[in-house]
Amino acid sequence: MSNRALLEVIALDVEDAVAAQAGGADRLELVTDMAADGLTPARETFAAIRAAVDIPLRVMLRGADGFAAGAVAPLVEEARALRAEGAREFVLGFLNPDGTPDLAAVGAVVAELGGCRWTFHRAIDRAADRDGLRKALAELPGLDTYLTAGAAAGVSDGLPVLAAEAARRGEPGYGPRILAGGGLTLAHLPELRAAGIDAFHIGGAARPSGWAGPVSATAVATWREALS
């Protein structure tokens, strides 16, 4: 694994994507509707962003706010259409009402990805049993990352969990990379880096004017410098 820490930035459109790349982002998470914590973007948006930047893009597959999958067939169709547009990396994650992983929904979508790399997103922070979830998903093809704050409330509450999970790297279910995100601030970085975490995800922190505003290349550059 490279010594360079990975910085992933949420992008909604071409303007966000160009600014994030200019600031030093290594990868983008493409979503729409940030008020709903990120839903699947339009295929046209993906195509425009892909044409505008040359860093990796991970595309959200999520049809509604919350962590229930809802109707799975439309998610599978979106995955198929996005792959046809050239998408090669994805973000997804669904829970049953009791907090267990919805293996039927996750499996159906992953089967459509054909081995593409993907992130299980912050649904893990709402799971009834994080360890059980990791082990249940361990054999799914392409899973290489967990986006997690360590706690539903955010990184400030989840720091001990993130450090403990990082220490288990290599155990069954703990092979995927930890991508720390969810209320992440620059002040969290020393403790996370000391724990061996080397991948970071920002959304609001890249938008000085608030969630409704655009990504700032300067803000992203500040994070890139802090991770150097």
C-alpha positions as CSV (number, residue, x, y, z in Angstrom):
1,M,0.0,0.0,0.0
2,S,1.3,3.5,-0.9
3,N,2.5,5.7,2.0
4,R,0.4,8.5,0.6
5,A,-2.9,9.0,2.4
6,L,-6.0,8.8,0.2
7,L,-8.3,11.9,0.2
8,E,-11.8,11.3,-1.2
9,V,-14.1,14.3,-1.8
10,I,-17.9,14.2,-2.4
11,A,-18.8,15.8,-5.7
12,L,-22.2,16.7,-7.0
13,D,-21.3,18.1,-10.4
14,V,-18.5,19.1,-12.8
15,E,-17.7,22.2,-10.9
16,D,-17.2,20.3,-7.6
17,A,-15.1,17.6,-9.4
18,V,-12.8,20.1,-11.1
19,A,-12.2,22.0,-7.9
20,A,-11.6,18.8,-5.9
21,Q,-9.1,17.6,-8.3
22,A,-7.4,21.0,-8.5
23,G,-7.1,20.9,-4.7
24,G,-5.4,17.5,-4.6
25,A,-8.2,15.0,-4.1
26,D,-7.2,11.5,-5.0
27,R,-10.7,10.2,-5.6
28,L,-14.3,11.5,-5.8
29,E,-17.5,10.1,-4.5
30,L,-20.3,11.1,-6.9
31,V,-23.8,11.6,-5.4
32,T,-26.8,13.7,-5.8
33,D,-29.1,15.1,-3.1
34,M,-26.8,15.6,-0.2
35,A,-29.8,16.4,2.0
36,A,-30.6,12.7,1.8
37,D,-26.9,11.8,2.6
38,G,-26.2,11.1,-1.1
39,L,-28.3,9.3,-3.7
40,T,-27.4,7.8,-7.1
41,P,-26.4,10.6,-9.6
42,A,-27.8,10.8,-13.1
43,R,-25.8,8.9,-15.7
44,E,-25.4,12.2,-17.6
45,T,-23.7,13.7,-14.5
46,F,-21.3,10.8,-14.3
47,A,-20.4,11.1,-17.9
48,A,-19.8,14.8,-17.7
49,I,-17.6,14.5,-14.6
50,R,-15.7,11.6,-16.1
51,A,-14.9,13.8,-19.1
52,A,-13.8,16.7,-16.9
53,V,-11.4,15.0,-14.5
54,D,-8.9,12.1,-14.6
55,I,-9.0,10.8,-11.0
56,P,-11.0,7.8,-9.9
57,L,-14.7,8.1,-9.3
58,R,-16.8,6.1,-7.0
59,V,-20.5,6.3,-7.8
60,M,-23.2,6.0,-5.1
61,L,-25.9,3.4,-5.6
62,R,-28.7,4.4,-3.3
63,G,-32.3,5.1,-4.1
64,A,-33.7,6.8,-1.0
65,D,-32.7,8.4,2.3
66,G,-32.0,5.9,5.1
67,F,-30.2,2.5,4.9
68,A,-33.0,0.3,3.6
69,A,-32.5,-0.8,0.0
70,G,-36.1,-0.2,-1.0
71,A,-36.8,-1.5,-4.5
72,V,-33.7,-3.5,-5.6
73,A,-34.5,-3.8,-9.3
74,P,-34.0,-0.1,-10.0
75,L,-30.7,-0.1,-8.2
76,V,-29.5,-3.0,-10.4
77,E,-30.7,-1.2,-13.5
78,E,-28.8,2.0,-12.4
79,A,-25.6,-0.1,-11.8
80,R,-25.9,-1.7,-15.2
81,A,-26.5,1.7,-16.9
82,L,-23.6,3.4,-15.1
83,R,-21.3,0.6,-16.0
84,A,-22.3,1.0,-19.6
85,E,-21.3,4.7,-19.2
86,G,-17.9,3.6,-18.0
87,A,-18.3,3.6,-14.2
88,R,-15.9,1.1,-12.6
89,E,-16.1,1.9,-8.9
90,F,-19.2,2.2,-6.7
91,V,-20.5,2.9,-3.2
92,L,-23.4,1.0,-1.6
93,G,-24.7,-0.6,1.6
94,F,-28.1,-1.7,2.9
95,L,-29.4,-2.8,6.3
96,N,-32.5,-4.8,7.3
97,P,-34.8,-3.1,9.9
98,D,-33.1,-5.0,12.7
99,G,-29.7,-3.6,11.8
100,T,-28.3,-6.7,10.1
101,P,-26.8,-6.4,6.6
102,D,-29.4,-6.9,3.8
103,L,-27.4,-9.6,2.1
104,A,-30.1,-10.2,-0.6
105,A,-30.0,-6.5,-1.7
106,V,-26.3,-6.1,-1.4
107,G,-25.7,-9.4,-3.2
108,A,-28.0,-8.5,-6.1
109,V,-26.4,-5.2,-6.7
110,V,-22.8,-6.5,-6.4
111,A,-23.6,-9.3,-8.8
112,E,-24.3,-6.6,-11.4
113,L,-20.9,-4.9,-10.8
114,G,-19.0,-7.8,-12.3
115,G,-16.1,-7.6,-9.8
116,C,-15.8,-3.7,-9.8
117,R,-14.3,-2.3,-6.6
118,W,-16.8,-0.8,-4.2
119,T,-17.2,0.8,-0.8
120,F,-19.7,-0.3,1.9
121,H,-20.8,3.1,3.2
122,R,-21.8,4.4,6.5
123,A,-24.6,1.9,6.9
124,I,-22.0,0.1,9.0
125,D,-22.3,2.8,11.6
126,R,-26.0,1.9,12.1
127,A,-25.4,-1.8,12.1
128,A,-26.5,-3.9,15.1
129,D,-23.2,-5.8,15.0
130,R,-20.3,-4.2,13.1
131,D,-18.1,-7.3,13.5
132,G,-20.9,-9.6,12.3
133,L,-21.5,-7.3,9.3
134,R,-17.9,-7.3,8.3
135,K,-17.7,-11.1,8.5
136,A,-21.0,-11.5,6.6
137,L,-19.8,-9.4,3.7
138,A,-16.2,-10.7,3.7
139,E,-16.5,-13.0,0.7
140,L,-18.3,-10.5,-1.6
141,P,-16.3,-9.7,-4.7
142,G,-14.9,-6.2,-5.1
143,L,-15.4,-5.0,-1.5
144,D,-12.2,-3.1,-0.7
145,T,-13.3,-0.2,1.6
146,Y,-15.6,0.7,4.5
147,L,-16.6,4.3,4.8
148,T,-17.1,4.7,8.5
149,A,-17.1,7.2,11.3
150,G,-16.9,4.5,13.9
151,A,-20.2,5.7,15.3
152,A,-23.6,6.9,14.0
153,A,-23.0,10.4,15.5
154,G,-19.7,10.9,13.8
155,V,-15.9,10.5,14.1
156,S,-15.6,12.4,17.4
157,D,-17.6,9.6,19.0
158,G,-16.2,6.8,16.9
159,L,-12.4,7.3,17.3
160,P,-11.9,4.4,19.7
161,V,-13.9,2.1,17.4
162,L,-11.9,3.2,14.3
163,A,-8.6,2.6,16.1
164,A,-9.7,-0.8,17.4
165,E,-10.8,-1.9,13.9
166,A,-7.6,-0.6,12.3
167,A,-5.6,-2.8,14.7
168,R,-7.5,-5.8,13.4
169,R,-6.4,-5.4,9.9
170,G,-5.8,-8.7,8.2
171,E,-8.3,-10.6,10.4
172,P,-11.4,-12.2,8.6
173,G,-13.7,-9.3,7.7
174,Y,-11.0,-6.6,8.3
175,G,-9.2,-6.7,5.0
176,P,-11.0,-3.8,3.4
177,R,-9.5,-0.4,3.9
178,I,-11.0,2.0,6.5
179,L,-12.1,5.3,4.9
180,A,-12.7,7.6,7.8
181,G,-15.5,10.0,7.2
182,G,-18.6,11.5,8.8
183,G,-18.1,14.7,10.8
184,L,-14.4,14.4,10.1
185,T,-12.2,17.5,11.0
186,L,-8.6,18.3,10.7
187,A,-8.3,17.9,14.5
188,H,-9.1,14.2,14.2
189,L,-6.2,13.5,11.8
190,P,-3.3,13.0,14.3
191,E,-5.2,10.3,16.3
192,L,-6.4,8.5,13.1
193,R,-3.0,8.6,11.5
194,A,-1.4,7.2,14.7
195,A,-3.9,4.3,14.5
196,G,-2.7,3.5,11.0
197,I,-5.7,4.9,9.1
198,D,-4.6,6.2,5.8
199,A,-7.8,7.1,3.9
200,F,-10.1,10.1,4.5
201,H,-13.5,11.2,3.2
202,I,-14.8,14.8,3.3
203,G,-18.0,16.5,2.1
204,G,-18.9,19.5,4.2
205,A,-15.3,20.2,5.1
206,A,-14.6,20.8,1.4
207,R,-17.4,23.4,1.2
208,P,-16.6,26.5,3.3
209,S,-19.9,28.1,2.4
210,G,-21.9,25.2,3.7
211,W,-23.4,22.0,2.2
212,A,-25.3,23.9,-0.4
213,G,-22.2,25.6,-1.7
214,P,-19.6,24.3,-4.1
215,V,-16.3,22.5,-3.3
216,S,-13.4,24.8,-2.7
217,A,-10.1,23.8,-4.2
218,T,-8.4,25.8,-1.4
219,A,-10.2,23.8,1.3
220,V,-9.3,20.6,-0.4
221,A,-5.7,21.7,-0.7
222,T,-5.6,22.4,3.1
223,W,-6.6,18.8,3.7
224,R,-4.1,17.5,1.2
225,E,-1.3,19.5,2.9
226,A,-2.4,18.2,6.3
227,L,-2.2,14.6,5.0
228,S,1.3,15.1,3.5
